[in-house]
């Protein structure tokens, strides 16, 4: 029999409740202080994507921006200005380590250049913070593995920036594929096409701009003299750091992650068994490094998939300049951020169409809502870091195949490739004093 006190609670229940409260406070300290409390967030990196994330997060009305952090003063000020439009006054911080040390911050958003993602995510997990980290998750295969390990070891909720997973079109596509709407899928294709200028981004020479800490911007990447295109922040462009191997992976990890991730979402999170990729700069004459034209082929257990990046020819496919297509025994499904189209095998016209739907097309704000709800529930978010890492590593392996002229065969259990001569290229190489330690 359970002997209760006058309030109807047993001593055992009180102890259990106290222990649970202590654990809850340890996991997410501020979220339990009051039902009306907002999630306190530090935003690290406020370039184009980072500025977008400040806005998307604050649109949920569930986030308090405590800190805005960037090594480039103009971007820092832009992030602050966005927060002010929502009636918030975050601290302006240049060094991300100050954000991670702030115990009043529940979570961080990492929207830095790609080469910083893994280190900051691991350190944020160690600091007891939940994390929203942009895609690609990492630039080295080993980094991705350690990001997942850190999330699990420190019981952190980590949402990858593959926000399409929260979009209605991509959820519908996955639902239709898994329901057998187009039959058995044996082939997938991903593409983006455009016509860039011959001079590309040019070969500009300039000194580092005022307000930039170039050494901290480089961080774990190799020491290099300042280069305008390596930094790449200028009006009318997404930062061009993504076209240099030191910091990113070109179109393969920029567009490729977004286009391959829907395949993984619909096909229940596989990893390719074998990867072969070819590509180079065939047209563009600038000082960037990554290909202007490439094609990668991925062999999965039950289907084949190809990705193509055509930046020198804008011809669309299925009427779309970019997208992901699933080819099955009953028909073909095409999805992108504008809609979903189903083509039965006996016709050239889509018979089922979902498009021009504002609610289905919304992705970024719902992605932040999902992240916030999972911080409360401690469930894995829709783009849990392991899922984002799988899509990112798939693209990184394609780049390695392309750069070293090698077919790669993936060993899922060992989380490495079977080619011994390629294994060293999977391991993260950091400039001192930076170390990636879980």
C-alpha positions, 0 to 999 in steps of 0.5 A, spaced: 500 500 500 502 507 498 501 511 504 500 518 501 501 525 505 495 530 506 496 533 499 495 526 496 503 525 493 507 519 496 514 520 498 516 515 492 512 520 487 515 526 490 522 523 489 521 521 482 518 528 480 524 531 484 529 527 480 526 528 473 525 535 474 533 535 476 534 531 469 530 536 465 533 542 468 540 539 466 538 537 459 534 544 457 534 548 463 531 555 461 525 551 457 522 549 464 522 555 468 515 557 465 510 556 460 511 562 456 519 562 456 522 562 449 528 558 447 534 562 448 538 562 441 545 564 439 546 565 432 553 564 429 554 566 422 550 571 419 551 571 412 546 571 407 543 564 410 545 566 417 541 572 416 535 568 413 535 563 419 535 569 424 528 571 421 525 564 420 527 563 427 524 569 430 518 568 426 516 562 430 515 567 436 518 562 440 525 564 440 529 569 444 535 572 440 540 572 446 547 573 441 548 575 434 556 572 432 560 574 426 567 575 425 565 580 419 562 586 422 558 588 417 554 581 417 554 582 425 550 588 424 545 586 419 544 580 424 542 585 429 538 589 425 534 583 423 533 582 430 531 589 432 525 589 427 522 583 431 523 588 438 529 584 440 536 586 442 541 581 442 548 582 444 553 583 438 559 578 439 565 576 434 568 570 437 563 564 437 567 561 443 563 567 447 557 564 445 558 557 447 560 559 454 554 563 455 550 559 460 543 563 458 543 560 451 539 554 450 541 553 443 545 555 437 544 556 430 551 555 426 550 558 419 558 559 418 562 557 412 562 549 411 569 548 414 566 550 421 560 546 422 563 540 425 567 543 430 562 548 432 557 543 433 561 538 437 563 544 442 556 546 442 554 539 444 559 539 449 557 546 452 550 543 453 546 546 447 542 544 442 544 545 435 541 548 428 547 547 423 546 548 416 548 544 410 552 540 408 553 538 415 561 537 414 567 537 409 570 531 411 567 524 412 570 523 419 567 530 421 560 527 420 561 521 424 564 525 430 558 530 429 553 524 430 557 521 436 557 528 440 549 529 439 548 522 442 554 522 447 551 529 450 544 528 449 543 534 444 537 535 439 541 537 433 537 539 427 541 539 420 539 545 415 536 540 410 529 544 411 526 541 405 524 535 409 519 540 413 516 542 406 509 539 404 512 538 397 517 533 400 513 530 405 508 528 399 513 526 395 516 521 400 509 519 402 507 517 395 514 513 393 513 509 400 506 508 398 508 505 391 504 510 387 510 509 382 511 502 383 518 499 384 523 505 384 530 502 381 532 509 378 533 516 381 536 523 378 538 529 381 539 535 377 540 543 377 542 547 370 543 554 369 548 558 364 553 562 368 558 567 365 564 565 362 568 570 367 565 566 372 566 570 379 573 573 376 579 574 379 579 580 383 584 582 387 583 586 394 585 587 401 581 584 407 576 589 408 575 593 415 571 589 420 574 582 418 578 577 422 581 573 417 585 568 421 578 567 425 574 566 419 579 561 417 579 557 423 581 550 422 582 551 415 589 551 412 592 558 413 592 562 406 593 570 404 586 573 404 582 572 397 576 576 395 573 570 392 575 565 398 571 570 402 566 572 397 562 576 401 559 582 396 552 584 394 548 580 389 552 573 391 551 568 396 558 567 399 563 564 394 567 560 399 563 554 397 567 554 390 574 552 394 576 545 397 579 548 403 572 550 405 566 546 402 565 542 396 562 546 390 555 545 387 556 537 389 555 539 397 551 546 396 546 544 391 547 536 391 545 535 398 539 539 397 537 534 391 540 528 394 536 528 401 529 527 398 532 521 395 534 519 402 528 521 405 523 517 400 527 511 400 528 510 408 535 513 409 540 509 405 547 510 404 550 508 397 554 502 396 559 505 390 560 512 388 563 514 381 564 521 379 567 525 374 567 533 372 572 539 372 572 546 369 570 546 362 568 553 361 568 558 367 575 562 367 575 565 374 580 563 380 575 558 384 577 551 384 570 546 384 567 544 377 562 548 373 560 541 370 560 534 373 556 528 374 556 523 379 553 516 380 551 512 386 549 505 387 544 503 392 542 496 394 535 497 391 536 503 386 541 507 382 542 514 382 545 520 378 546 527 380 548 532 374 550 539 375 550 543 369 552 551 370 554 552 362 547 550 359 540 551 362 536 546 359 530 544 364 528 537 365 521 535 366 520 543 365 524 544 371 531 547 372 532 543 378 529 537 381 529 530 384 526 525 380 524 518 382 523 513 376 518 507 378 515 501 374 508 505 374 511 512 373 515 517 375 515 522 380 518 529 380 519 534 386 522 541 387 521 547 392 515 548 387 511 542 387 510 535 386 508 532 379 507 524 377 507 522 370 504 515 369 509 511 364 503 511 359 503 519 358 508 524 357 503 529 361 503 529 369 496 526 371 497 528 379 500 535 380 501 539 387 503 546 386 502 553 387 500 551 394 503 556 399 502 552 405 506 546 402 511 550 399 513 553 406 519 550 409 524 554 413 519 556 419 516 549 419 523 547 420 525 551 426 518 549 429 520 542 428 527 544 432 523 547 437 518 542 439 523 537 439 528 541 444 521 540 448 520 533 447 527 531 446 525 527 440 530 527 434 528 532 429 526 531 422 533 533 419 536 529 425 544 530 424 545 523 422 540 524 416 543 530 414 550 527 415 548 521 411 546 526 405 552 530 406 557 524 406 554 521 400 556 528 396 563 528 400 564 521 397 562 523 390 567 529 390 573 525 393 571 520 387 572 526 382 578 529 385 582 522 386 579 519 380 577 513 384 571 509 385 569 508 392 565 503 395 562 504 402 563 500 408 557 502 412 559 498 419 566 501 419 563 508 416 569 508 411 571 506 404 574 499 402 579 503 398 585 503 403 589 508 399 583 513 400 582 512 407 586 518 409 582 523 405 576 521 410 580 524 416 579 531 418 585 535 418 585 541 422 590 547 423 593 548 429 591 549 435 584 547 433 582 540 434 576 536 433 575 532 440 568 529 442 
